[in-house]
Amino acid sequence: MNASSKPLILIIEDDQALANLTAEHLELAGMKTQVFYRAANIQRFLESNFANLMLLDVNLPDGSGFSVLEELRKSGYDLPTIFFTGNDSEVQKVRGLETGADDYITKPFSFPELVARINAVLRRAETAKDNRVTPTSNISEQPFEFCGAEVNTQRLEVTFPDGKTEPLGRKEFGIMAYLFANQGTILTRKNLIHAVWGIHADVKSRSLDQYIVKVRDMFARHGIKLDAFRTIHGVGYIYDPTEINKA
């Protein structure tokens, strides 16, 4: 495995000796590590860095691991996570999994077992992304209607009322799918950028606007006005077909 392909594992553990020993074993197993002894600054780190997986202690000096994961999930981070703790109670394990963790390992643990569990979670995470077109949409979804045209999610095509079909780019699909899933709600440009490019993407509003122009032009070629898809000046966009039906 070359250096560029090594997965980055975050280790959040207040026992410094255990955290550093864990990092050593993971690096020997072909991974990169970043160690934190407290919960503070985890989200700030993730705002500018990509990580493949997080090993998260349940009991931290500045907060609960459960709370840390809940806040990350609320902020849109879907980083695969394995809890590790000295508490072997079933209640704790269930709570960890319900919070959104992918696995749970109890101290003391063997490092070969930890490495195996990490690799298993990484494989599942990679498989889960196989059908993903954008961070919030995938090709396994059901077809949906957008402004009178049918969007085929599996073929990435749009079929218009005139019977003609056009291929759909991944970004255009992501925009339409997210608008459809949030119809009736004003979405900021940042909402759409995070949904289509990802929360870590360094994408300007102008790039988003260019793809929206592509969507509008495609529908215009088939004589369809996107009255239900409106720009909210200074804010973002809204897709609200119910307003058109009321007219």
N, C-alpha and C positions, 0 to 999 in steps of 0.2 A: 504494500500500500504506500503510495507516495504521499508527501507531506500535504499537498493540496487537497487530497481526498480524505484526510483524517477527520472524523466527526469531532466537533467541539462539544464537550460535556461540561456543564456548569455543576459545581459541587458547592452546595450551601449547607455548611455543617459548622457548629460552633466549637466542636472538639478539634482543635487545630492539628493535633497529632494524627487523629483519624482522617481528617480531611486531606492532609498532606500525604499520608500513606496511601489513601484511596487514589489520589492523583497519580502517584508513582506507579501503582499497579495498572491503572487505565492507560497511562502513557506507554508502559511496556506492552500493553495489548493493542497498540496501534492507534490510540486516540489522543486528542489534544484536550487539555483541561483548563478551566478557570475556577479558582477557589474563592469563595466568599465565606467569612466567618459570621456574618450577620445578614439579615434580610434586606437592610437598607441598600439602596442603589442597584438592586437587581433589575428593576424596570428601566432605570436610566441606562444601564449597560445594554439591555436589549433594544433600546431605542436606536442605537447606532451600531449594534453588532448582531450577527446571526449565530445562533447556537442550535445544535441538533437535539440535545436532550438535557434535562435538568435532574440532578439528584438532590432531593430536598428533604432536610431534616424536619420533623414535625415540631420539635421544641427548639426555638431559637431565642437568643437573649432579648431580641427586640420585636418579638411577635411570633405568632403561630404559623407554621408552614402551610396549614390549611388556608389561613387568611391571605398569605402571600400568593398562593395559587389562584384563589378566588379573584383577587384583584387583577392578576395577570390575565385571567380568562375574560373578565369584564372589559379589560382594555384591548382585547382582540388578539392576545398572544396565545397560540395553540401549541406551544412548545411541549413535546412529549416529556412526561414527568414520572419519575419513580420516587416515591416517598421511602425514606429509611428512618427507623426509630427503634428505641429499646422497648417500646410498648407493643406487646404481642396480642392485645385484646382484639376480638373480632369487631367490636364497635368502632375502634380506631381505624381498622382496615377498611371497613365499609364506608366510613366517613371520607377517608382519603380517596377512595374510588369514586364516590358520589361527587366529590369536589372537582373531579376531572383528571385524576391521576391515571396513568396507564398501568402502573404496577406498584407493589409495596413489598419491601424487604425488611426483615427484622434483624437488629443487631443482637448478638454478633453474627456476622455473615462471612462466608468464604469469598475471597476475591474472584476465583473462577466462576462461582455462581453469580456474582454481581455482573461480571463481564458478559456472561451468557444471557442474563436478563436484559441488560442494556442492548445487546445485539438483537434480541428478540423484539424489543420495543421499536428499535430503529427499523427493522425489517417491516413490521406492521405499519409504521408511519409512512414508509416509502410506498408500500402497496396501496395504502389509502389515498395517496396522491396520484396514482396511475390514471384515474378517471377525471382528475381535477383539471379544469380549463383555466380558471382563475381561483384566487383564494376562497371565493364564496360561491362558486358554481362548478358543476361537473357534468359530464356527458351521460350520467346515469339518470338524470332528472327527466320528468315527463315533459312532452312538448307543451308549449304555452302560447297563448295569443297575445300579440303586441300590436296595438293600433290596427287591428283587422287582419294582420298577417299571422301565419302559424310558424313558430320557431321550433325546428326539429333539433333537439339538444344532442341527439346521438350522431347526427350527420352534419351538424353545424351548418344548417341551411335555413333559409326563410322562404316560405311559399306564400305568394301574394294572391289577392282575390282574382287577379287576371289569369291565374293558373301558372304563372312563371315562377321559377325558383332561382335564387341566387345563393352562392356560398357566403358564409358568415365568418368574418375574422374573429379570433379568440377575444380580443379586447372589445369589439363591438358586441359580441355575444355576452361577455361579462357585464357590460353596461346595461344591456336590455334585461338580462336575467335579474340583476340586482334591483333595477327599477320595478320590474314586475313583482318581485318578492316584497317590495316595500311600497306598493302603490298607495297613493293617498298621503304619503309622507314626504315632506320637503327634505331633500338630501343635499348636504353641502358638497362642494367640490372635493373636500378632503374625505368625506364619507365614500364617495365613488372611487377616488384614487386608491384608498386603502382596500376597498372591496375588489377592485379589478387588478391592481398592480401589487398589492401587498402592503402591510403596515410599515415595512422598512424601506419601501421604494422611494427613491428621490425623483419624483415626477412632478413637473410643474402643471399648473392649471391649464396652460396653453395646450399641452399634449392631450389632456382630457378633452378639451374643446374640439380639437382636430378630429378625434374619433367620433365625437357626437355629430360633427358635421358629416362624417361618412355615413352614419346611421340615417340622418335626415335626407341626404342625397339619395341613398338607396331606396328609401320609401318614396321620394319624389319621382324617381324614374318610373314608378308604377302608379303615379297619380294619387298617392295617399298623403294627406296632410296630417302631420303629427300634432293635432290639436290637443290630444290628451297628454302629450309630453311637452312640458313648458319650462322655460328658463325663468328662474326666480332671480332677478337681477341683484347682484351683490351678495348672493347667498349660494345658489346652486340650481337644482332641478327638481321637478316633481312629475311623476307619471300618475295621472288620476282619470281613468276612463269613466268613472261614475259622473264626473262633472259634464262630460260630453253627452252622456246618456240622458242627463237631466235637461239639457238644452232643447 
